Amino acid sequence: MSSDARSGATPTVVPGGDYNLPRNEGVETRTKTYPTPSGHGGGGKFVLNDAHRPVEQIPFDAGETREIPDGSLYQHARAAYYAHEDAIITDPEGNERIVLSREFVIDGVPHGVIFTSSRWRGGRGKGDRYRPFYKYDVTVKPLDNDGNIEWNRTPLNALSLKIQPQYEGLVDSSGNPVNLPYGIGTLVHVQTTWVEHPEVLADRAADLVAHVFDYDLEMSSINEDSKGFWKAETHVRYDDAKTDDVVHTVRQSADLLAEHAADVDTGGLASDGQWLEAKITTRDWHELGFPRLNANILLKVYYPDNPQAVEYPFDQPKMEAALMGNPNGDNYHWNEWDDIMRALREIVLSHLVWADVGVTELVGDDVFDGPTGDPYEWQHPEGRRWWLRRHYESLVPDLYREVTKPNTQLVYDIIQCVRRHGTVSYQTLMDETGGAYRTVREHVTRLCYPNGDRESDEPGILKKIQGVQTWVAFSSRFFEDCADEALDQVHPDDTPEDERKRAEERREERQQRQQENDADSEEDSEGGRDDRGDTWTLIDTLNYQPSNVGKFIERGDIDPQDVKVRTSPYDWLQATG
């Protein structure tokens, strides 16, 4: 961001590419070009106003006792289900399925087509006379070399349909009318992979229903207003060596969104200190300079499952941005697809730039062309480094205050240990500082919140990474430079030998106290101090509800060893059977 923008002047707003979605006032962008991120999964729906079609078009015999009123796609699916009732089989999980075909070809490869039915939300009648209508699911499945359905595997080219009725007079089980805003016929939900434009949803649905139902899906019968989508995705792959930089960049975005008071959901998993995934979901990406979409967008980093074997493209890490709508809730019209996809690609590519992932460090796969992909031009938001510097410099006074505490150097040694290792376990912190587990954990927990405020959503000096065990790191790699400078200024002559000496002194002091207090004294009935000087308080006199204590233990705020229960009057508490 320019100095004029920081001083409060209003710079010229640069429009976002060839779309006109608004950005926050004062956001500057710069045109950049990278290979095009691939279209990934897509999900959408449309209504076919096809109840006028003659029933004679249906090629299935539904039986003499069943009325088939018209030739809509819904009635095609209904008649097909009745015609195949004798062909129902059970999959390995015990679910009833019909295999309609093993010859549906995608990219020259035959696939199986699975057919199921389940109750729909609408029907006819009241009370005991209520009879629900059914919906029909059609799903493409891969085949093995012998032509058998691979039930537990999703094909690379996934495709599934939900075919639902749209008829006047339908009510739910409580008798409330079912809303039909787009007329009568058939409602079709589609989910598929590798979608570059929403018309693909209808095209692939048309291919599938033509194959299994002999139904000619006429595009002119799609109700224009009913064209909606709730899922759109785009992704890139990059070299495994850049994963840590990408993950830290994503976490920085989470920090900045929190500072802007955005409504943000973050999450991640770690194993042995390495990220398996990191993600942010928010409607407030505009706070980082991106276009204002009023849509819930997920940014996610997938770390390789096996870091020792990352040669095959699908084992390389991937970054993905996705629209997180709801088939029965948040939907966007097909006309908005281009705007959504441009914004998703802008979010992905801008994070690559911020993480210093160059074009040559991209990795191609079956759908993403990597460095050789078609060039894609987007508007890259500026100002991030200034925002980050301002945010993390605001934490430096807290850091100085912590590492210069007059009564202990343990906090200084904890932060030095994190500085030395980058990501560190509690065991390493205890080994290298000589601090007791409870004391080390208390300091770390406090350092994870600005000013010790545990209700704050903003990052502190440190952060915890929850995995099989808890790991500790600086809240951001960007903050490490600030921490280096502060630590060097506080104790410029401190040496590793000095740190080891302090750690050994702490261990010796703790051992001596343990020898002097080899047995806990019982606390009196009103609470008080034990022989070690620890204060004990009756649980019902705390400022918190007794039920909160269990939550504090589970969250790691209270050491389980610091909580006692008098069990002698309650034999059942000690039962082991």
C-alpha positions as CSV (number, residue, x, y, z in Angstrom):
1,M,0.0,0.0,0.0
2,S,1.3,3.5,-0.8
3,S,2.3,6.0,1.8
4,D,-0.7,8.1,0.6
5,A,-3.1,5.3,1.5
6,R,-1.5,4.9,4.9
7,S,-1.9,8.6,5.6
8,G,-5.6,8.5,4.9
9,A,-5.7,9.8,1.3
10,T,-8.0,8.0,-1.1
11,P,-6.0,6.5,-4.0
12,T,-7.5,5.5,-7.3
13,V,-9.3,2.2,-7.1
14,V,-8.2,-0.2,-9.7
15,P,-11.0,-2.4,-11.1
16,G,-10.6,-6.2,-10.7
17,G,-9.8,-7.5,-14.1
18,D,-12.7,-7.6,-16.5
19,Y,-15.4,-7.9,-13.8
20,N,-16.8,-5.0,-11.7
21,L,-17.2,-6.5,-8.3
22,P,-16.6,-3.8,-5.7
23,R,-13.5,-3.7,-3.4
24,N,-13.1,-1.8,-0.1
25,E,-12.4,1.8,-0.6
26,G,-8.7,2.6,-0.9
27,V,-7.6,-0.9,-2.0
28,E,-4.9,-0.7,-4.7
29,T,-4.2,-3.6,-7.0
30,R,-1.5,-4.5,-9.5
31,T,-2.0,-6.6,-12.7
32,K,-0.1,-9.9,-12.5
33,T,0.0,-13.0,-14.7
34,Y,0.3,-16.7,-13.7
35,P,-0.7,-20.0,-15.2
36,T,-4.5,-20.5,-15.0
37,P,-5.7,-22.5,-11.9
38,S,-7.9,-25.3,-13.0
39,G,-11.6,-25.5,-12.5
40,H,-12.2,-28.2,-9.9
41,G,-15.6,-29.5,-8.5
42,G,-18.9,-27.9,-9.2
43,G,-22.4,-28.3,-7.9
44,G,-25.6,-26.8,-9.1
45,K,-29.3,-27.3,-10.0
46,F,-32.0,-26.5,-12.5
47,V,-35.7,-27.2,-13.1
48,L,-36.9,-28.9,-16.2
49,N,-40.4,-27.7,-17.1
50,D,-41.0,-31.0,-18.8
51,A,-44.3,-32.3,-17.4
52,H,-45.9,-31.7,-20.9
53,R,-43.9,-34.5,-22.5
54,P,-45.9,-37.6,-23.5
55,V,-45.7,-40.6,-21.3
56,E,-45.2,-42.8,-24.4
57,Q,-41.6,-41.6,-24.5
58,I,-40.7,-43.7,-21.4
59,P,-39.1,-47.0,-22.4
60,F,-39.7,-48.8,-19.0
61,D,-42.6,-50.9,-17.9
62,A,-43.5,-49.7,-14.4
63,G,-46.2,-52.4,-13.9
64,E,-50.0,-52.3,-14.5
65,T,-50.9,-51.0,-11.0
66,R,-48.7,-47.9,-11.2
67,E,-49.8,-44.7,-12.9
68,I,-47.2,-42.8,-14.8
69,P,-48.8,-39.4,-15.6
70,D,-46.3,-37.8,-18.0
71,G,-43.0,-38.2,-19.7
72,S,-40.9,-35.9,-17.5
73,L,-37.4,-36.9,-16.4
74,Y,-38.7,-37.6,-12.9
75,Q,-41.3,-40.0,-14.3
76,H,-38.6,-41.6,-16.5
77,A,-36.5,-42.3,-13.3
78,R,-39.5,-43.5,-11.4
79,A,-40.5,-45.9,-14.1
80,A,-36.9,-47.2,-14.4
81,Y,-36.8,-47.9,-10.7
82,Y,-40.0,-49.9,-10.7
83,A,-38.8,-51.8,-13.9
84,H,-35.5,-52.8,-12.1
85,E,-36.9,-53.7,-8.7
86,D,-35.9,-57.3,-9.3
87,A,-32.3,-56.2,-9.9
88,I,-31.7,-54.7,-6.5
89,I,-28.4,-55.8,-5.0
90,T,-26.7,-55.0,-1.7
91,D,-23.3,-53.2,-1.6
92,P,-20.6,-54.1,0.9
93,E,-22.0,-51.7,3.5
94,G,-25.5,-53.3,3.3
95,N,-27.2,-50.6,1.2
96,E,-29.6,-51.5,-1.5
97,R,-28.5,-50.5,-5.0
98,I,-29.4,-51.0,-8.7
99,V,-26.7,-51.2,-11.3
100,L,-28.2,-49.5,-14.3
101,S,-25.1,-49.8,-16.6
102,R,-21.5,-50.7,-16.7
103,E,-21.0,-49.0,-20.1
104,F,-21.2,-45.3,-19.4
105,V,-18.1,-44.0,-21.1
106,I,-16.1,-41.0,-19.8
107,D,-12.9,-40.0,-21.7
108,G,-12.9,-43.4,-23.3
109,V,-13.2,-45.3,-20.0
110,P,-16.4,-47.3,-19.1
111,H,-18.0,-46.6,-15.7
112,G,-20.8,-48.2,-13.8
113,V,-24.0,-46.3,-13.0
114,I,-25.7,-46.8,-9.6
115,F,-29.4,-46.1,-9.0
116,T,-31.1,-45.6,-5.6
117,S,-34.3,-44.1,-4.2
118,S,-35.2,-42.4,-0.9
119,R,-38.1,-40.4,0.5
120,W,-38.4,-36.8,-0.7
121,R,-39.6,-33.9,1.5
122,G,-43.0,-33.6,-0.2
123,G,-45.9,-35.9,-0.9
124,R,-49.7,-35.9,-0.9
125,G,-52.4,-36.6,1.7
126,K,-52.8,-35.8,5.3
127,G,-52.1,-37.6,8.6
128,D,-52.2,-41.4,8.3
129,R,-53.1,-41.0,4.6
130,Y,-49.9,-39.0,3.8
131,R,-47.8,-40.6,1.1
132,P,-44.4,-39.2,0.4
133,F,-42.9,-38.9,-3.1
134,Y,-39.5,-40.3,-3.8
135,K,-36.3,-38.8,-5.1
136,Y,-33.8,-40.8,-7.2
137,D,-30.0,-40.7,-7.0
138,V,-27.9,-41.6,-10.1
139,T,-24.1,-41.9,-9.4
140,V,-21.2,-42.8,-11.6
141,K,-18.7,-45.4,-10.1
142,P,-15.4,-46.7,-11.4
143,L,-15.0,-50.3,-12.5
144,D,-12.1,-52.7,-11.8
145,N,-10.4,-54.7,-14.6
146,D,-13.1,-57.4,-14.4
147,G,-15.9,-54.9,-14.8
148,N,-16.9,-55.0,-11.1
149,I,-18.2,-51.9,-9.3
150,E,-15.5,-50.3,-7.1
151,W,-18.0,-49.3,-4.4
152,N,-15.6,-47.4,-2.1
153,R,-13.8,-45.4,-4.7
154,T,-14.7,-42.1,-6.4
155,P,-13.7,-41.8,-10.1
156,L,-11.5,-39.0,-11.3
157,N,-14.4,-37.7,-13.4
158,A,-17.1,-37.8,-10.7
159,L,-20.8,-37.3,-11.6
160,S,-24.0,-37.7,-9.6
161,L,-27.6,-36.5,-10.0
162,K,-30.5,-36.1,-7.7
163,I,-33.8,-36.2,-9.5
164,Q,-36.8,-34.8,-7.6
165,P,-40.5,-34.1,-8.3
166,Q,-42.0,-30.7,-9.0
167,Y,-45.8,-31.0,-9.0
168,E,-48.6,-28.8,-7.8
169,G,-50.4,-29.8,-4.6
170,L,-47.4,-31.4,-2.9
171,V,-47.2,-30.9,0.9
172,D,-44.7,-31.9,3.6
173,S,-45.5,-34.4,6.3
174,S,-47.0,-31.6,8.5
175,G,-49.4,-30.5,5.7
176,N,-47.5,-27.4,4.7
177,P,-47.3,-26.7,0.9
178,V,-44.0,-27.4,-0.9
179,N,-42.9,-24.2,-2.6
180,L,-42.4,-24.6,-6.4
181,P,-40.9,-21.3,-7.6
182,Y,-39.9,-22.5,-11.0
183,G,-43.0,-24.4,-12.2
184,I,-43.8,-28.1,-12.5
185,G,-41.6,-30.9,-13.9
186,T,-38.3,-32.1,-12.6
187,L,-35.7,-30.6,-10.2
188,V,-32.2,-31.8,-11.0
189,H,-29.2,-31.4,-8.6
190,V,-25.8,-32.1,-10.2
191,Q,-22.4,-32.6,-8.7
192,T,-19.3,-33.2,-10.9
193,T,-15.6,-32.5,-11.2
194,W,-13.5,-30.3,-13.4
195,V,-16.1,-27.6,-14.1
196,E,-15.0,-24.5,-16.1
197,H,-18.5,-23.1,-16.7
198,P,-22.0,-23.9,-15.3
199,E,-23.4,-25.2,-18.6
200,V,-21.2,-28.3,-18.0
201,L,-23.7,-29.2,-15.2
202,A,-26.5,-29.5,-17.7
203,D,-24.4,-31.1,-20.5
204,R,-23.1,-33.9,-18.2
205,A,-26.6,-34.5,-16.8
206,A,-27.9,-34.8,-20.3
207,D,-25.3,-37.4,-21.3
208,L,-26.0,-39.5,-18.2
209,V,-29.9,-39.5,-18.4
210,A,-29.7,-40.2,-22.2
211,H,-27.6,-43.3,-21.5
212,V,-29.6,-44.8,-18.6
213,F,-33.1,-43.5,-19.1
214,D,-33.2,-42.8,-22.9
215,Y,-34.3,-39.3,-22.0
216,D,-33.5,-36.4,-24.4
217,L,-32.8,-33.4,-22.1
218,E,-33.8,-30.4,-24.1
219,M,-31.9,-27.3,-23.0
220,S,-34.8,-25.1,-23.9
221,S,-36.9,-26.8,-21.2
222,I,-34.6,-25.6,-18.4
223,N,-36.3,-22.8,-16.5
224,E,-33.9,-19.8,-16.8
225,D,-34.5,-18.5,-13.3
226,S,-33.9,-21.9,-11.8
227,K,-30.2,-22.1,-12.9
228,G,-28.2,-22.0,-9.7
229,F,-24.9,-23.3,-8.2
230,W,-23.6,-23.6,-4.7
231,K,-20.2,-25.2,-5.3
232,A,-17.3,-24.0,-7.4
233,E,-13.7,-24.8,-6.9
234,T,-10.3,-24.0,-8.3
235,H,-6.8,-25.3,-7.4
236,V,-3.1,-25.3,-8.1
237,R,-0.3,-27.7,-7.2
238,Y,3.2,-26.5,-6.1
239,D,6.5,-28.1,-5.1
240,D,6.5,-29.7,-1.7
241,A,9.5,-27.5,-0.7
242,K,7.2,-24.5,-0.6
243,T,4.5,-26.0,1.7
244,D,5.7,-24.4,4.9
245,D,5.8,-20.9,3.2
246,V,2.3,-21.4,1.8
247,V,0.9,-22.6,5.1
248,H,2.4,-19.7,7.0
249,T,1.0,-17.3,4.4
250,V,-2.5,-18.7,4.9
251,R,-2.1,-18.4,8.7
252,Q,-1.0,-14.8,8.2
253,S,-4.2,-14.1,6.3
254,A,-6.2,-15.6,9.2
255,D,-4.3,-13.2,11.6
256,L,-5.1,-10.2,9.4
257,L,-8.8,-11.2,9.1
258,A,-9.1,-11.5,12.8
259,E,-7.5,-8.0,13.2
260,H,-10.1,-6.6,10.8
261,A,-12.8,-8.2,13.0
262,A,-13.8,-10.5,10.2
263,D,-16.0,-13.5,10.8
264,V,-13.5,-16.2,10.1
265,D,-13.3,-19.9,10.8
266,T,-9.7,-21.4,10.8
267,G,-8.6,-24.9,11.2
268,G,-5.7,-27.2,10.6
269,L,-4.1,-30.5,11.5
270,A,-0.5,-31.2,12.3
271,S,1.6,-34.4,12.7
272,D,5.1,-34.3,14.1
273,G,5.1,-30.6,13.7
274,Q,4.2,-30.7,10.0
275,W,1.0,-29.3,8.6
276,L,-1.4,-31.8,6.9
277,E,-3.9,-29.1,6.0
278,A,-4.6,-25.5,6.9
279,K,-7.8,-23.7,6.0
280,I,-9.8,-20.5,6.3
281,T,-13.5,-20.0,5.7
282,T,-15.0,-16.5,5.7
283,R,-17.4,-14.2,3.8
284,D,-15.0,-11.3,4.6
285,W,-12.1,-11.8,2.1
286,H,-12.8,-8.2,1.0
287,E,-11.0,-7.1,4.2
288,L,-7.7,-8.3,2.6
289,G,-8.4,-6.4,-0.6
290,F,-10.3,-9.0,-2.6
291,P,-13.6,-8.3,-4.3
292,R,-16.7,-8.1,-2.1
293,L,-18.7,-11.3,-3.0
294,N,-21.1,-11.8,0.0
295,A,-20.2,-15.5,-0.4
296,N,-18.7,-18.0,2.0
297,I,-15.3,-18.9,0.6
298,L,-12.9,-21.6,1.8
299,L,-9.1,-21.4,1.2
300,K,-7.5,-24.7,2.0
301,V,-3.9,-26.2,1.8
302,Y,-3.6,-29.9,1.4
303,Y,-0.3,-31.2,2.6
304,P,0.9,-34.6,1.1
305,D,-0.2,-37.6,3.0
306,N,3.2,-39.2,2.5
307,P,6.0,-36.5,2.5
308,Q,8.5,-39.2,1.6
309,A,6.8,-40.0,-1.7
310,V,5.8,-36.9,-3.5
311,E,6.9,-37.6,-7.1
312,Y,3.5,-38.4,-8.5
313,P,1.6,-35.2,-9.1
314,F,-1.4,-36.1,-6.9
315,D,1.0,-36.5,-4.0
316,Q,2.3,-32.9,-4.3
317,P,0.6,-30.3,-2.0
318,K,-2.4,-28.4,-3.4
319,M,-4.0,-25.1,-2.6
320,E,-7.7,-24.8,-3.3
321,A,-10.3,-22.1,-3.1
322,A,-14.0,-23.1,-3.0
323,L,-17.4,-21.5,-2.8
324,M,-19.1,-23.1,0.2
325,G,-22.8,-22.8,-0.6
326,N,-25.6,-25.1,0.3
327,P,-27.8,-27.1,-2.2
328,N,-30.9,-26.1,-0.2
329,G,-29.7,-22.7,0.9
330,D,-27.1,-20.3,-0.5
331,N,-27.2,-20.5,-4.3
332,Y,-25.9,-18.2,-7.0
333,H,-27.3,-17.9,-10.5
334,W,-25.2,-19.3,-13.4
335,N,-24.7,-15.7,-14.6
336,E,-22.6,-15.1,-11.5
337,W,-20.2,-18.0,-12.2
338,D,-17.5,-16.0,-13.9
339,D,-17.3,-13.5,-11.1
340,I,-17.1,-16.2,-8.5
341,M,-14.4,-18.1,-10.3
342,R,-12.3,-15.0,-11.0
343,A,-12.5,-14.1,-7.3
344,L,-11.5,-17.7,-6.3
345,R,-8.6,-17.7,-8.7
346,E,-7.5,-14.3,-7.4
347,I,-7.5,-15.5,-3.8
348,V,-5.4,-18.6,-4.8
349,L,-2.9,-16.8,-7.0
350,S,-2.4,-13.9,-4.6
351,H,-1.5,-16.3,-1.8
352,L,1.0,-17.9,-4.1
353,V,2.6,-14.5,-4.7
354,W,2.6,-13.7,-1.0
355,A,4.3,-17.1,-0.3
356,D,6.9,-16.4,-3.0
357,V,5.9,-19.4,-5.0
358,G,7.2,-18.8,-8.5
359,V,5.8,-20.1,-11.8
360,T,8.6,-22.7,-12.0
361,E,7.7,-24.1,-8.6
362,L,4.1,-25.0,-9.8
363,V,3.5,-28.7,-10.5
364,G,1.1,-30.0,-13.1
365,D,-1.4,-32.8,-12.7
366,D,-4.1,-34.4,-14.8
367,V,-6.1,-31.2,-14.9
368,F,-3.7,-28.4,-13.9
369,D,-1.0,-27.7,-16.5
370,G,1.5,-26.2,-14.0
371,P,4.1,-23.8,-15.4
372,T,2.9,-24.5,-19.0
373,G,-0.7,-23.6,-18.4
374,D,-2.4,-20.8,-20.3
375,P,-1.5,-17.4,-18.9
376,Y,-4.1,-15.9,-16.6
377,E,-4.2,-12.2,-15.7
378,W,-5.7,-11.0,-12.4
379,Q,-5.7,-8.0,-10.1
380,H,-3.3,-8.6,-7.1
381,P,-4.2,-6.7,-3.9
382,E,-1.4,-4.5,-2.6
383,G,-0.6,-3.5,1.0
384,R,-0.4,-6.9,2.8
385,R,3.2,-6.5,4.0
386,W,2.4,-3.1,5.5
387,W,-0.6,-4.6,7.3
388,L,1.4,-7.5,8.6
389,R,4.3,-5.3,9.7
390,R,1.9,-3.0,11.6
391,H,0.1,-5.9,13.2
392,Y,3.2,-7.8,14.4
393,E,5.1,-4.7,15.4
394,S,2.2,-4.1,17.8
395,L,3.1,-7.3,19.6
396,V,6.8,-6.3,20.1
397,P,6.1,-4.3,23.3
398,D,4.4,-7.4,24.7
399,L,7.4,-9.4,23.8
400,Y,9.8,-7.0,25.5
401,R,7.7,-7.0,28.6
402,E,7.6,-10.8,28.8
403,V,11.3,-11.4,28.3
404,T,12.4,-8.7,30.8
405,K,10.2,-9.9,33.7
406,P,12.3,-9.2,36.8
407,N,11.3,-12.4,38.7
408,T,12.2,-15.0,36.1
409,Q,14.1,-15.7,32.9
410,L,12.0,-18.7,32.2
411,V,9.8,-16.9,29.7
412,Y,12.9,-15.6,27.9
413,D,14.3,-19.1,27.7
414,I,11.0,-20.5,26.4
415,I,10.9,-18.0,23.6
416,Q,14.6,-18.6,22.8
417,C,13.8,-22.3,22.5
418,V,11.0,-21.6,20.1
419,R,13.2,-19.3,18.2
420,R,15.9,-21.9,17.9
421,H,13.7,-24.8,16.8
422,G,10.8,-23.0,14.9
423,T,8.3,-25.6,16.0
424,V,8.8,-27.3,19.4
425,S,7.0,-29.7,21.7
426,Y,6.4,-29.2,25.4
427,Q,8.9,-32.0,26.1
428,T,11.6,-30.1,24.3
429,L,10.7,-26.9,26.1
430,M,10.9,-28.7,29.5
431,D,14.2,-30.4,28.6
432,E,16.0,-27.3,27.4
433,T,14.6,-24.8,29.9
434,G,14.4,-27.0,33.0
435,G,11.0,-25.7,33.7
436,A,8.2,-27.8,35.1
437,Y,5.5,-28.9,32.7
438,R,2.8,-27.0,34.5
439,T,4.8,-23.8,34.6
440,V,6.0,-24.0,31.0
441,R,2.4,-24.7,29.8
442,E,1.0,-21.8,31.8
443,H,3.5,-19.4,30.2
444,V,2.9,-20.7,26.7
445,T,-0.9,-20.5,27.1
446,R,-0.6,-16.9,28.3
447,L,1.8,-16.0,25.4
448,C,-0.7,-17.3,22.9
449,Y,-3.1,-14.4,23.6
450,P,-2.5,-10.7,23.3
451,N,-2.2,-9.1,26.7
452,G,-3.2,-12.5,28.2
453,D,-6.8,-12.0,27.1
454,R,-8.1,-15.6,26.4
455,E,-11.3,-14.2,24.9
456,S,-9.4,-12.5,22.1
457,D,-9.6,-13.8,18.6
458,E,-6.3,-12.0,17.6
459,P,-3.0,-13.9,17.6
460,G,-0.5,-13.5,20.4
461,I,3.3,-13.9,20.5
462,L,3.1,-17.7,20.2
463,K,0.6,-20.2,18.9
464,K,-0.3,-23.8,19.7
465,I,-0.6,-26.4,16.9
466,Q,-2.8,-29.2,18.0
467,G,-2.1,-32.7,16.6
468,V,-1.2,-36.0,18.1
469,Q,0.6,-33.8,20.6
470,T,0.7,-30.1,21.1
471,W,3.4,-28.1,19.3
472,V,4.4,-24.5,19.9
473,A,5.6,-21.9,17.4
474,F,5.7,-18.2,16.8
475,S,2.3,-16.9,15.8
476,S,3.7,-16.0,12.4
477,R,6.9,-16.4,10.5
478,F,6.7,-12.7,9.8
479,F,6.9,-12.1,13.5
480,E,10.2,-14.0,13.9
481,D,12.3,-11.1,12.6
482,C,10.7,-8.9,15.2
483,A,11.4,-11.5,17.9
484,D,15.0,-12.0,16.8
485,E,15.7,-8.3,17.3
486,A,14.0,-8.0,20.6
487,L,15.6,-11.1,22.1
488,D,19.1,-10.0,21.0
489,Q,18.6,-6.6,22.6
490,V,17.4,-7.9,25.9
491,H,20.3,-10.2,26.6
492,P,23.0,-9.5,24.0
493,D,25.7,-11.4,25.8
494,D,23.6,-14.5,26.6
495,T,25.1,-17.8,25.4
496,P,23.8,-21.3,25.0
497,E,25.9,-22.3,28.0
498,D,24.2,-19.7,30.1
499,E,20.8,-21.2,29.0
500,R,21.9,-24.7,29.9
501,K,23.2,-23.5,33.3
502,R,19.8,-21.9,34.1
503,A,18.0,-25.0,33.0
504,E,20.1,-27.2,35.3
505,E,19.6,-24.9,38.2
506,R,15.8,-25.0,37.7
507,R,15.9,-28.8,37.7
508,E,18.0,-29.0,40.9
509,E,15.7,-26.5,42.7
510,R,12.6,-28.6,41.7
511,Q,14.3,-31.9,42.8
512,Q,15.2,-30.3,46.2
513,R,11.6,-29.1,46.7
514,Q,10.3,-32.5,45.8
515,Q,12.6,-34.1,48.4
516,E,11.4,-31.7,51.1
517,N,7.8,-32.3,50.3
518,D,7.7,-36.0,49.4
519,A,4.0,-36.3,50.4
520,D,1.1,-33.9,49.8
521,S,-0.7,-32.8,52.9
522,E,-4.4,-33.0,53.0
523,E,-6.2,-29.7,52.5
524,D,-8.6,-28.8,55.3
525,S,-12.4,-28.8,54.8
526,E,-12.4,-25.1,54.1
527,G,-9.5,-25.1,51.6
528,G,-6.2,-23.4,52.3
529,R,-2.4,-24.0,51.6
530,D,-0.6,-27.4,51.5
531,D,3.0,-28.0,52.6
532,R,4.3,-26.7,49.2
533,G,2.6,-23.4,49.6
534,D,0.0,-24.1,46.9
535,T,-3.4,-22.6,47.4
536,W,-6.5,-24.9,47.3
537,T,-10.0,-23.6,46.9
538,L,-13.4,-25.2,47.2
539,I,-14.8,-25.7,43.7
540,D,-18.2,-24.0,44.5
541,T,-16.4,-20.8,45.6
542,L,-14.7,-20.3,42.2
543,N,-15.7,-17.5,39.9
544,Y,-16.6,-20.2,37.3
545,Q,-19.3,-22.8,37.3
546,P,-18.0,-26.3,38.4
547,S,-18.9,-27.6,34.9
548,N,-16.3,-25.2,33.4
549,V,-13.4,-26.9,35.2
550,G,-13.7,-30.0,33.0
551,K,-13.7,-27.8,29.9
552,F,-10.5,-26.0,31.2
553,I,-8.8,-29.4,31.7
554,E,-9.8,-30.6,28.3
555,R,-8.6,-27.4,26.7
556,G,-5.3,-27.6,28.5
557,D,-5.7,-24.5,30.6
558,I,-5.6,-26.6,33.8
559,D,-3.3,-29.5,34.5
560,P,-5.3,-32.6,35.5
561,Q,-2.7,-33.1,38.3
562,D,-4.0,-29.9,39.9
563,V,-7.5,-31.2,40.3
564,K,-8.5,-33.6,43.1
565,V,-11.7,-35.3,44.0
566,R,-12.5,-36.8,47.4
567,T,-13.6,-40.3,46.4
568,S,-13.9,-42.1,49.8
569,P,-17.6,-41.4,50.1
570,Y,-18.2,-42.4,46.5
571,D,-17.1,-45.9,45.8
572,W,-18.7,-45.9,42.4
573,L,-16.2,-43.3,41.2
574,Q,-13.4,-45.8,41.8
575,A,-15.2,-48.7,40.1
576,T,-13.2,-50.3,37.3
577,G,-15.6,-52.8,36.0
